[in-house]
Structures are given as structure tokens and as C-alpha cells.
Amino acid sequence: MAPGVAWIFPGQGSQQVGMGKQLAERYPSAQRAFDEANAALGFDLRALCWEGPQAELDLTANAQPSILTTSIAALRAAEEARGGALPAPVAVAGHSLGEYSAIVAAGALPLADAVRLVRRRGELMQAADPSGGMAAVIGLDGEAVAHAIDRTGLVVANDNAPGQVVVSGPLGAFDAATVALKSAGAKRVLPLRVSAAFHSPAMRAVAPDLATALRSVPWGPLRFPLVANVDADVHADARDLPALLERQVWSPVRWVELTRRVRDLGATTFIEIGPGSVLSGLVKRIVPDALTANVSDEETLKQALSTIGA
């Protein structure tokens, strides 16, 4: 086990046209990840990731398998570049959709099953009641946001970092909640481009169908500990995963607590594996003395391997 290294995986919103292309063209193992995803889904996910259009890639049902596939391609590229498996992390974690990528990286779910599963998850979320929405609250911590929106009908959906919290709920509640948040000291309240109130009680409606999908796939053992979104706790038994993932779709992502728990496990370096570097920025705000790196292209891959001494 590599002392002090954690792997973290990005969630929806990190997708961008061209993601994974450079690594797949250089590393056959990364290319195979896209081959496996195409075969599992029955359409050309690779072309969607590399050529877009962005509006099509941004659809929830497309973004989720695309980000997962790109993340696993990046992990495989890093392993191939090193000439073998990376040193085992002290823990793995992912933000919302990224939790599925972390589970694949930990060996508990094959990539083909995972992309089909998150495609179904994305379809269910995309088809959810469109009368809800989400907004980013800048300048308040999670506890202050929760207090300000109490009784407005909104909930904290993502406690991402000190000063960056996402709220979720009925569209009709946002005006009053925005007034309350700004009165409490929020600098900005920014509506997000989403199709529904993700990570809120509104998503309970999709939970039964998601639970059915989660029970339909084979779960293997976790090779590395997983710190979960819904409880920020450490899980080593893959039998926990279906229930955790079903709860996750309608529960808040406790990213601040999760990151601190990973740090408490001994992580001093956080490697973000997949498109973008959003989580690396959040980690630096939560654990300022942590080292961070990401793996999204050839340059960042080399920097990440250097950071962990691999």
C-alpha cells in the first residue's frame, strides 16, 4: 500500500469534448476501455466523448457513462505508463457519479457492467420530475447554508468545500431561499444547468428502479477501502454498495467530511483520475496542506506519477 495516496474520481459536470482521446491514442489499455464501453452500451460512446457535440455529451444519460469510461481509461493509462499496477491507495472515493468509477477502480464492478448501470442511472435522473433545480452557494459553509434554507423546501445537495455548497429542491422555492442565503452572508447564489433536483428527496422516485438495476450486476470484493458519499464512512465490504448507491441518488454528497475522513486514513496526496481537476481544487480548500495531482492527459499523467514517486 502506497503511504499517503488516495485516488478520487470526478462526477458529472467534468465532461468535455475530447476527454480521454490523447491517452487512448497513446496507451492501448486506455483505448480498450472505450472499446469495452462501446460494446456494453451498443453505441459509439468514444465518438461522443471525442467529437461531441457538447450539448449531447452534457445530457445526464450520456455524461455519466462517458465520465466513468474516461476515468477508467485514465487509470489504465497511468498503470501502463508505469509498467504495472500503481501502488495501492489508502482509499478510493468519487463525487456522486464518480463513486461508481472508484468502485470499478477498486475491482468490485467490471467496467462493462458499470457503464450499463450508470447509463441507466442517468436515464432515470434525466427523466425525473423537471420541476426541481439546483444552485451553487458561494461564501457560506454547509452548516450555515443548511440553517439559512431551513423550511424553504430546499436541501443541501453537495457540501463540496468551505464556501462552496450546492442546494437542491423545487424551482418555486429558490427565490425565497436566495434572499435567505444572501441575508446569511452568501456572496452569490448561482443556478446550475441541471434537469432536476439531484441529491434531494425528489430523487426518491427513481430509487426503486435504480435499486433493481444495482441488484442486477455482479459485485466482487473491494481491493481498496471506499469512503462513501452518503455517510463519509469507510467501507471494505462490497455487499454494502447497492444500498449505499441507492441512497446516494437522493442524499447529499458529504464531500467535505469524506475528504477529511480520507485524510484521517493517512492520505497526504490526492490523485484525481479522470477529466478535469475540479476535485483537486476542492481538496486543497478542505485540506490545504495536501498534495494534489490529476490524470486527464499525457502531461498531467506524468506529473501525477512523479508526485507519487511511481
Secondary structure by P-SEA (a helix, b strand, c coil): cccbbbbbbccccccccccaaaaaaccaaaaaaaaaaaaaacccaaaaacccccccccccccaaaaaaaaaaaaaaaaaaaacccccccccccccccaaaaaaaaaccccaaaaaaaaaaaaaaaaacccccbbbbbccccaaaaaaaaccccccccccccccbbbbbccccaaaaaaaaaaaacccccccccccccccccccccaaaaaaaaaaacccccccccccccccccccccccccaaaaaaaaccccaaaaaaaaaaaacccbbbbcccccaaaaaaaaacccbbbbbcccaaaaaaaaaaacc
